[in-house]
Amino acid sequence: MVQGRKSSRPLVRFALLAVGFTIAGALAVGGSSAITPTSTASDLAAAIAADASVVSGASFVTVPTTGTPNAVSTTALTGFPTDGASYAILTSGDATLADQPNTDGGSGADDGGGNIRGDSDYDVSILKIDLSVSSGINCLSFDFRFLSAEFP
């Protein structure tokens, strides 16, 4: 979701809403890599930005109360990273399992998050990133994948 705001200062705000995605391990590519859990919004924002110097702030609008739903990764998955060495993972489960195959109905995680929008979303993370945008810039793009792996 992209939200623009009118201001004399050039600034773009957008929120990424991750509602129930898990990345299947069959999509992983071998090699040296890491998935590092983080509860720090600025770590995730820096991993998303092609140029981290444009990130002027980051915060969570909402994040589950427990668990490890978010991570920064250097693990090559589903075509990521697309620019740079890392990317962000926002899940409704355990981000450290993103590169593992879902072979068991009990392999997910309950992160203790309640409903945010509606009555069927649980463990939602919404990340807000503030960007300093140069004069004359009028568009924003980012790469994302919404993936889900329900067992069986």
C-alpha positions in Angstrom: 0.0 0.0 0.0 1.4 3.4 -0.9 0.3 6.5 0.9 1.4 10.0 -0.2 1.1 13.1 1.9 1.2 16.7 0.9 3.9 18.6 2.5 6.5 21.3 1.8 9.1 18.7 2.6 9.4 15.9 0.1 8.5 12.7 1.9 6.8 9.5 0.8 5.2 7.1 3.3 4.2 3.6 2.6 3.2 0.6 4.7 3.8 -3.0 3.8 1.1 -5.3 5.1 2.0 -8.9 5.6 -1.0 -11.0 6.3 -0.2 -14.7 6.4 2.7 -15.6 4.2 5.3 -18.2 4.6 8.0 -19.0 2.1 8.4 -22.6 1.1 11.9 -24.1 1.4 11.6 -25.7 -2.0 12.2 -22.2 -3.4 15.5 -21.8 -1.6 18.8 -21.6 -3.5 21.8 -23.2 -1.8 24.9 -21.3 -0.6 26.0 -19.4 2.4 23.2 -17.3 3.8 21.4 -16.1 6.9 18.0 -15.3 8.2 18.4 -12.9 11.1 15.2 -12.2 13.2 14.8 -8.5 14.1 12.2 -6.5 16.0 13.8 -3.3 14.7 11.9 -1.5 12.0 15.0 0.4 10.8 16.8 -2.9 10.1 13.9 -4.0 7.9 13.7 -0.7 6.1 17.4 -0.7 5.4 17.1 -4.2 3.9 14.2 -3.1 1.7 15.8 0.1 0.4 18.1 -0.1 -2.7 19.7 3.1 -1.2 19.5 3.1 2.6 20.4 6.8 2.7 16.9 7.7 1.5 15.3 6.1 4.6 14.5 8.9 7.0 12.6 6.8 9.5 10.9 3.5 10.1 8.4 2.1 12.6 5.9 -0.6 13.1 2.2 0.4 12.9 1.5 -3.0 14.4 3.6 -6.1 15.2 2.7 -9.3 17.0 3.5 -9.3 20.7 5.7 -12.5 20.7 7.7 -14.7 18.4 10.0 -13.9 15.5 7.7 -12.8 12.7 10.2 -10.4 11.0 13.8 -10.9 9.8 16.5 -9.5 7.5 17.8 -12.2 5.1 20.7 -12.8 2.8 19.2 -16.3 1.9 18.4 -16.4 -1.8 14.7 -17.2 -2.0 12.2 -16.8 -4.9 14.4 -14.3 -6.7 15.3 -12.2 -3.7 17.4 -10.3 -3.0 16.7 -8.2 -6.1 19.0 -5.3 -5.4 21.8 -5.5 -2.9 22.7 -8.4 -0.5 19.6 -8.5 1.7 15.9 -8.1 1.9 13.2 -8.1 4.6 10.8 -10.9 5.5 7.5 -10.1 7.2 5.5 -13.1 8.2 2.5 -14.1 10.3 4.6 -16.9 11.7 8.3 -17.6 12.3 10.5 -15.7 9.8 13.5 -18.0 10.6 11.5 -20.9 9.0 11.2 -19.0 5.6 13.8 -21.2 3.9 12.4 -24.5 5.3 9.9 -26.7 3.6 6.4 -26.9 5.3 6.1 -30.6 5.8 4.1 -30.6 9.0 0.8 -29.0 10.0 2.3 -28.0 13.3 5.4 -26.2 11.9 3.9 -22.7 12.1 4.0 -20.3 15.0 1.4 -18.3 17.0 2.9 -14.9 17.6 0.1 -13.7 19.9 -1.1 -11.0 17.6 -4.8 -10.1 17.6 -7.0 -8.9 14.7 -6.0 -5.7 13.0 -8.2 -5.4 10.0 -11.3 -7.5 10.1 -11.8 -10.7 12.1 -9.6 -13.3 10.4 -6.1 -11.8 10.3 -3.7 -12.8 13.1 -0.1 -12.0 13.8 0.0 -9.0 11.4 3.1 -6.9 10.9 2.7 -3.5 9.3 5.9 -1.7 8.6 5.9 2.1 7.9 9.0 3.5 6.1 9.6 7.2 5.7 11.7 8.2 2.7 13.5 11.5 1.9 12.7 12.0 -1.8 14.7 14.3 -4.0 12.9 17.1 -5.8 11.5 16.0 -9.2 10.9 12.4 -8.1 7.3 11.4 -8.6 7.1 7.6 -8.3 8.0 4.7 -6.1 8.5 1.1 -6.8 9.4 -1.9 -4.7 9.7 -5.6 -5.3 7.6 -7.9 -3.1 6.2 -11.4 -3.1 3.2 -12.6 -1.2 3.7 -16.3 -0.6 1.8 -18.9 1.4 2.4 -22.5 2.4 -0.4 -24.3 4.1 0.0 -27.9 5.0 -0.8 -30.3 3.4 
